[in-house]
Amino acid sequence: MRKIIHCDCDCFYASVEMRDNPALRDIPIAIGGSVEQRGVVATCNYPAREFGIHSAMPMGQALKRCPHLTVIRGDMAKYKAVARQVFAIYRDVTELIEPLSLDEAFLDVSAVTLYHGSATRMAEAIRQRVKSEIGITVSAGVAPNKFLAKIASDWRKPDGLFVITPDEIDSFVQQLPVKKIHGVGPRTAEKLAGLGIHTGADLRARPLTELVEQFGRFGHRLFELSHGRDERPVKTHRERKSISTEQTYSKDLPTLEACCRELPELISDLEQRYSRLDPAPAVRGLMVKVKFNDFTQTTVEHADPAPNLEQFETLLNVGWSRGARPVRLLGVGYRLAEETTVQQLSLF
């Protein structure tokens, strides 16, 4: 039985800003782009969340919900420096760390002998060190696998610790709302509800064949998770599957021709990003993302080891035709060969 800790810094960017400026602690703040640049909320603090503000919300909409919201542009260099400090504390406990982002990671402490091998005490020690040494809070979940540890870290946010022991797995999963399962979005949750499936117990009552018939490969995953099973190891290396760039425009691009005129600059930026990869992996495909002015979006992909401007234009034509309306964001990217891996902290 493994011992997994999932650590998640609470509203990370906002927490760093509140640490550096205590006057921000009790007022609604959001980190993100400006309204003029069609920016979105990267994160916000808990006072802002009381107004229904959340990550990825357009900043203009956030300000309508909370006119006195304080908007901060953000400082990625500062956030990355703080993340390095946090991960240094994690590494004092274990080298088996799988970063999911700057502010979130899995730790495998199965073989760690600190604190008499107690994963709960390790998690609490990590939380206390981050708070005292760095000045922000971390919520942590402790469980025998990644699926349960990630759910547990969210159970008592912010600044919380929740533990699921091996003998508690069965009862916990049976009562778990299916919408809490990673990968179950609004549409899947709606489909599950239509089938009368609301909890892990409801999932467990359905045969594997039915779940696979209804949800394909994800049906098998749902069946395993309904029994609390997740054999995925903590990966200290992560595969880079793609690289991309995108641009939100201050004024909507009104036509397909206007969108096409933006492609060369986007592709140039993509090629610069790709050239900085070391080693540079093989390209196996290209993709174009289009977000329309009603916030619907679509992505078009094509497998080809040697993408060129004409191919990007073809994909853009397909994507634009799906909405045929003004465009607020364009993105381009490469799909990369799967065998390429990058070191765990390269995102810093």
Phi, psi and omega in degrees: 000124181278162174238112184242134173247130172251120180252133182221112178295135183284125181032063196309300183301316180295323179296321178295318179294321179290326175298316184281340179219088184303339179296343181273351191300319189253013178241155179292125176228152176223140175258130179165191182280163182283160177297319182300327180263016178059038183286166177236166179281121175280315172199167178213162180275176186291325173303324178289326181294336177295342177266005181085012178280143181209168180301146178076001176285137175304136184298326177300319178293321179299319180289333174291322179286329182218087184300335180265018177298132175269119182259128181242129183298323179097159185219091185299325179299319178293317182295322178293322178296319178294320179299321178298322178295318180297314182292333175296324176292319176302317184291341174291345179259316182203152173268350181273084185235132175244101179287136175258336178192187178300330191244014188212138181200152168263141174236128174263112182246023184303322184257008182280134182260357177302148178054039180057030177079009182278111178295327179297315180291325176298315181298318180293322178296319177299313182299318181292321179294316179299319181293315185281324185269330186247333174090018174232172181249152179232132170264144184225146174237137181239129182198172179283353178208170186293318181305309183286325180296321180292319177296319183296324182294337180269351191291325183234034176292150353274165174055046183236167176223128178226136185239133173244109181277162181305321183280356177259354186302311187300309182292323180296312184293323181297326181271352186291126173297137184296334180293346177278348183284129179300129181102346177269097178272186182303318182292316179294321178298320179295319179293318178299316180298322178297335177268003181079022182252112182239336184229171175300325178297320177297318178298315184297334182283347181266141178291152180304319182301321180292317180295320178293321179297323183277325190234007179065219182300326179294336176298322177294320177298316178300320180299315180295315182292330178295342175258007179075020184260131177203105185266007181296129178281161171286121184260119179279351171237148178236144178283133170269112184265342182200167172218140186207170174214153179212164182218127171266129187264141181295332173233139181303143173278115193284335187224168175298321180298320178295323178294317181299327180293339180273345185300313183305318180293320178296315181295322177299317178295319178300316181295324176294317178297317180297321182294338181277351178288137181222110000283154178284116182284165177288144175271133179239001179181173179228161181211152177229133179247135179231124173245124184274173184287352173263010177074004168286153181215160179214153177232134179240134182232157177209134180277120177195128182283354182223072182296150175219175184302319182300321179292320177298320180296321179297315179294320178298320178301315179296313182297315181298322182295339179288340179239323179049050177212171180306149187246133178259339182214139172234145175218150175227154181198169174246139164274137187248158178300138189288339185284349181283132176235158177235152180298150190299331184254016181293339178290352177267000000 
